Amino acid sequence: MAEKQKTILKEVSFSGKGLHTGKVTQVTIIPAESGYGIKFKRVDLPENPIIPALAEYVLETARGTVIGIKDVTVSTIEHLLAALCALQIDNVEIQIDGPEVPILNGSSKPFYDLLVQAGVQEQDAEREYFEVVKKIEYTEPERGVEIIAYPCDTFKVDVKISYDSPLLKNQFASLSSLDDFYNEIAACRTFCFFREIEMMAQHNLIKGGDVDNAIVIVDKKVTQSEIDRIASIFNKKDIVIEKEGILNNVELAFDNEPARHKLLDVIGDLMLVGMPIKGHIIATIPGHKANTEFAKIIRKDIKSKRGPQAPKIDIYATPVVDINGIKKMLPHRYPFQLVDKIMHLSENEVVGVKNVTNNEPFFQGHFPEEPVMPGVLHLEALAQCGGVLALSTVENPELYSTYFLGMDKIKFRRKVIPGDVLVFRLKLLSPIRRGIVHMECQAFVGDQLATEGELMAQIVKNKE
């Protein structure tokens, strides 16, 4: 029996300070429709930009995983993602009013508890897995870093860590089933060495660090003046070194809590694959850089095998908007009207068609002996199709126009020639705010992808 995708039953909110920024943020996790995935929305910024939780959006991994689009970022996402993975939640929108997910107590347990409180519900769509069918490997030989995935019917993770420290020379951790995550992994906190704290503070990090949200390991003899300096960083007076070289922590949740936390990080970072994994992950000296690079390898494998799928439409069916309807919405006319009909139109997606004939005026010069539709006109046709989507959201669309603001990640995959039928699909990447439209776009000839990328435009009212 096929597994179903899952989301949460009701929204849930929490707040706290970020480990590195020290900024207090409010986070609200809300249910999302099937196929939505996991996305972060910065509700404190204009237009509420959305960042998909996918490996290609990773910008930084120095002291946590940071995803973003240009200068819009969200950091320290791995502990929350690990809790979502453990509960097998596929679709949620995470609304956050700042740049960093709160660290809370440094583990996944608070997030897990909140999600359980929200409730988990099945959806209609089937759950899709990335199944490891052959060995996948990422290595950094100079550091001894290695992450390998082997075929397996379930998701299993083994982790080995090793530090130049008498207290943390070698540790191992293992998880055979996500059912054991809560009892075996969730409560394991992030950690660092006492000797690293001043350096991190000097680099403008750990502004929200505290002995209450991290394990601080003291593996070398320190003076009282050093302890006092660290106390001033944490703004605490009662910092002491407890037994076994752990700063202010009476006891560990497990003897190998650091290794278990690294396993937690692996699980969280691998959520950036964008779908659950069936495979046995063996990670040696993992870190956020290695974890996310490994996730990128899997993402490339997924894209190479599947790629964008052409819309399943009957191009001969009655259009939802015919050529006359398009002319009422768009100001374009011959020879620059490049969309013939609209076959599907919803709140966030449009599918249109362009029949490419030898009579197109641009073929006279591009090229006379070997006619090829210019790539820039692929984009213009896509933009016009997207204009129909954008203008369908306003009253009296004939009073408005859409204007290009930019394009990104444009790739031309196949030439378009006379006789081809171009099918366009555009989806909103974020809700339309203040007239700004950000769309993912694809153009197909049959099942073959011809052009893809992202377009941005603005809806502007025409001058009288």
Beta strands, then each sheet from edge to edge (+ up, - down):
strand 1: 4-8
strand 2: 12-17
strand 3: 24-31
strand 4: 38-42
strand 5: 50-52
strand 6: 58-60
strand 7: 66-69
strand 8: 72-75
strand 9: 92-96
strand 10: 120-126
strand 11: 130-131
strand 12: 136-140
strand 13: 145-150
strand 14: 155-162
strand 15: 170-175
strand 16: 191-193
strand 17: 215-217
strand 18: 277-284
strand 19: 341-345
strand 20: 349-355
strand 21: 400-412
strand 22: 421-428
strand 23: 436-445
strand 24: 448-461
sheet 1: 1+ 10-
sheet 2: 2+ 3- 9+ 4+ 5-
sheet 3: 6+ 7- 8+
sheet 4: 11+ 18+ 13- 12+
sheet 5: 11+ 18+ 14+ 15-
sheet 6: 16+ 17+
sheet 7: 19+ 20- 22+ 23- 24+ 21-
end
